[in-house]
Amino acid sequence: RRWGDSVSARRITESIQVICERNCWPDNLSRCHRLLADLDAAHSPQAAQTHYTEALRLARSISENDVLIGALLARGRWAAQREGGASAVMRPISGWP
């Protein structure tokens, strides 16, 4: 991973997102939402939550467990950082079914 060029990362990811939507590729579309959430995490928690929720929705709709596990791990890391570490693990995350 390269750090520090979030503007380029966002632009490229959004371009890939369009291609994934057009071609009905839910696995890669979920990954795009997960990456966009990671990019939003520091500055826009609401946008990050929206992207994580969409990544999970898409991941649950397919049979590729690695996509679901990746989305769950990313959202869990974000929630732990946002909510103060280990105590966040004990509380339910909003948007969880």
N, C-alpha and C positions, 0 to 999 in steps of 0.2 A: 504493500500500500504506500502511496505517496501522500504526504501530509502537507497541508497548507494551500492547496489550490481547489478550494471548495466551489468556486464559481465555475471552473471548467468541469469539475466532477458533476455538478448539478446540470449543466448544459448537456453534457454527453449522456447522462442518465435519463434526462427528459427526452432526448432524441431516441434513445433505445426504448423507452417506455412507449412512445408512439408506434414504433415498429412492432413491439410485442402486442399492443392492443389491436393493431391492424391484422396481425397474423394469428390472433387468438392463442397466445403462448402464456398461459396462466403461471407457469413455474417461473419464467423469467420476469414476468410482470410483477409477481410477488417480490422477487429479488430487487427489482427497481424501486418498489415502494419501501422496502426495507432500507435500501441505501439512501433514498430521499429522506426517510425518517432520521437516519443517522446524521445526515447533513443538517437537518432542522433541529436536532436535539438540543443544541447549546443555545440557540437564539429564538426558537419558536416552538415551545413545548406542545401547544395545541396542534400545530401542523404535524409535528412528529407523531403525536398520538393518532391523528387521522391516518397517516401513512402506515404506522404499525398495524392499526386495525385493519386496513385494507390488505396489507401483506398477509396477515393471518387469515382473513376471510378467503383470499385466493388460495393460500397454501392448504387450507382445510378442504377446498373443493377438488383437490387432485390427490393422487395416490403416491406422490413423491415425498417421503418422510423427511429427507434432508432439507427440503424447502421449508417445511413446517418447523423443524427443529431450529433451523437458522433464524427464522422469524421470531420464534419464542425466545431464543437466546438473546437476540438483539434487543427485543422489548424488555426482557428481564434485566439486562445490563443497564439499559437506559433508566428503567424504574429504580433500580438500586442506586445509581448515581444521583438521580433526581431526588429521591426520597430519603437518602441518608444511609446507604449501605445495607447491612444485614437486617435492620428493622423493616425495610421495605419488603423483604422476602416473605415476611409473616402476614402482610396485609394484602388483600385482593387488589388486583389492578383494575381500574375502571375499564369497562368495555369487555371484560371477561364474561363469557356466557355462563 
